[in-house]
Amino acid sequence: MPISVTQTGTIRAMATASGMTDSAVASATYTIQQQVATPGFSPAGGTYVGAQTVTISVATSGATIHYTTDGSTPTAASATYGAPISVAQTATIRAMATKSGMTDSGVASATYVIQLPVVATPVVSPAGGTFTSSVTVTVTDSTPGAAIHYTTDSSTPTAASPVYSGPISLTHSATVRAMATAAGMADSGVAAATYFIKVATPTFTPAAGTYLTAVSVTIGDGTPGAAIYYTTDGSIPTTASTLYSGAILVTQTRTIRAIGVAGGMAPSDVASATYTIKLAVPTFGLAGGTFNTPQTVSLSASAGASIYYTIDGSTPTTSSTLYTGPVSVTQTRTIRAIAAASGMATSDVASATYTLQAATPTFDPPSRSFLLPLSVTISSASPGVTIYYTTDGSTPTTSSNQYNGPITVLLTTTIKAIAVRSGWSQSAVGSASYNFLGL
């Protein structure tokens, strides 16, 4: 049966057998040496933010610790541990311990991944977007002492990029990218902001609106050096549209649209203005009023315009009567008229009322005193009228006596008369008094 040897000692042995002489004595000495304990690390290996101070210890009293920091296997010839080790960057520490009279320890190993503090990512202000003029960009970083590096050509900034020292003025579209560095710290992330510098929206002079004559329109743009392209048919302008070079004469209703364009900048928004060229209202050769005889009314309008009219007071349209010559007014009428022409807004309605009123009757002879019977005739300056009269001083109506011929007056009498015509206003009352002087 095997013999277990757990400590230093000498084993002697001889053999015997019946009928035989005992063997010689054999001897063997076994020296049992204890192994030094394997070293330990504090803190244990792992990932850390910032440098770490690592201590190495061994449970075997009086043992000497040897270590390496390059990942190589330590030996008794390696560096002797005497004080905590500062680990400022990622490293693997390996250690073993020795002691006289004992077997060397096993090798202990610990890897320290050192993550440097990261510089704060810069902040770019204002936020990226679209601007209608130059924009001033500032870049800040919350890490004290950090240096900011930036680019404006969309490339990724590095520590070799320009150092930010003050606001950046952008007059053309650009992407600003920035990162920050600081000693003993990892570089920040990259901040980015894209600025679209848009050409100012064009402006029109005069403003859009309704005009009674042709209008000369100028277009301006607040962005120096911007080229303006425009259309007059209401379509959206592009750089293939007409290049603005001077005032645009608008002689009929038009919608002008325009954009501004400049190198390195986004095109402007589309500006739009509608100019409604409206015909002037027709004019009447004879102003409205009250007349005792039929009238002839002429109408006129802007050159090239057609006139449409009504005589019943209704609102005229282009389906109404086309004016071709003077309008005969033989009874009370309200003439309303418009002017119309292709490409122009129809005029407002012009209106004139012609009131035909029978002329007040007159008497022949006029009022007088008489001795002999009189023959009195009544007439009106208005043609085609019917005259009604009374001889008792009362106010005549169309139910009174119709005048058909001279009236014989024998006694003191007051004759009153009116003139009437269909479609005309009744005349005022005419009156004549005759005073008989007989006994």
Summary of the structure (lengths in Angstrom):
residues: 439
radius of gyration: 60.7
end to end distance: 199.7
largest distance: 224.1
contacts: 1256
relative contact order: 0.07
helix: 0%
strand: 48%
